[in-house]
Amino acid sequence: MARYADPGAVEWVESGGGPLIVVPEAVLSSWSGADSDGSETDYDRACGVDGYAGLVAVGQWQALVLGDDPASTSFLPEHGLFVRWCAAESEEELLGSVDAALADAAWEPEQHWDVPGPVVLFDSGWPGDELEPENHLRVELRPRMYSVRAAYVEPNSNTWLSLVQLRLLP
């Protein structure tokens, strides 16, 4: 994980160039990343997702693919939000723009994601059972159905970010 300030407000997960993915911890070992004997790898399936967010099957559950841009990403639990750093002068500037970005976001159509519990954010090219401490972020989620919505927002001329928000469904 990366830190962009000292001491950094949040931990960021970076990509080697492909999409990041959020896999339920219960099926983490089922994600083979770019390592596969078949003609289409799990990584290929993640790369096939259109838009800012999409779902792909992993075992008996689904994983959330954070598509479009391999931007550094963190999770802000107070907003139920994956925030993706597309452009900003500093972590402070980016995080300080989140409330304005949420207010101005033009959201893509929402999707529903059934989550069995905690999830793990990492580069989709990695196999889920080979993650190392510095290349992933564990996110505590309650076992529930979530509404997922995504948007790209430019709160000002220097700050651009993608948002993927999770909201509990009744």
C-alpha positions, -999 to +999 in steps of 0.1 A: +000+000+000+011+035-006+011+065+016+011+100+000+015+121+031+034+118+063+017+103+082-009+099+054-046+100+062-055+068+045-038+038+028-039+036-010-038+005-032-021+009-065-024-010-098+003-023-121-019-009-150-051-029-150-083-026-130-085-029-092-109-055-078-128-059-045-132-096-038-152-110-008-127-125+016-147-157+017-138-165-020-104-147-022-085-179-030-109-185-060-095-154-078-066-165-100-057-130-114-036-132-146-025-168-137-048-193-153-046-223-175-078-214-195-081-191-225-096-163-205-081-154-171-099-137-142-078-106-150-092-107-186-127-108-172-119-078-150-105-059-179-138-066-198-159-045-174-172-013-190-176+018-170-164+029-136-176-003-118-190-037-126-195-071-112-178-105-121-185-139-107-159-154-082-169-187-068-205-185-055-202-147-050-194-116-071-164-093-070-166-056-077-143-044-105-132-008-103-128+000-140-119+027-164-087+040-148-060+022-127-060+050-102-047+047-067-077+038-045-087+038-009-119+032+011-135+059+032-158+040+056-176+072+068-190+076+032-191+039+023-169+050-006-140+038-027-122+070-037-099+069-067-072+095-071-071+106-108-055+140-102-048+162-072-018+181-058-020+163-025-038+137-005-052+165+017-066+183-014-081+151-028-098+140+005-109+176+011-129+175-021-148+143-014-179+160+000-182+184-029-176+155-053-204+135-037-228+165-040-219+171-077-216+135-089-236+123-120-239+087-110-239+058-135-269+034-131-266+015-098-260-022-095-267-046-066-239-065-049-245-092-024-216-093+000-209-122+025-187-101+048-153-084+047-138-078+012-103-072-001-092-045-025-062-053-048-048-053-083-069-077-104-037-092-119-028-108-086-040-142-075-062-138-044-042-164-024-008-147-031-015-112-017+013-096+003+007-071+032+017-041+011-005-047-020-041-049-007-066-033+017-091-053+038-125-035+041-150-045+068-184-048+053-215-063+069-230-093+051-258-076+031-270-065-002-255-032-013-264-007-040-232+002-059-231+035-078-201+051-095-192+085-110-162+105-123-161+140-108-139+171-113-146+192-082-121+218-094-096+223-122-068+205-103-087+177-086-103+148-104-115+116-088-137+086-094-161+075-067-177+041-061-202+043-033-217+013-014-251+018+002-269-008+023-302-020+008-330-027+032 
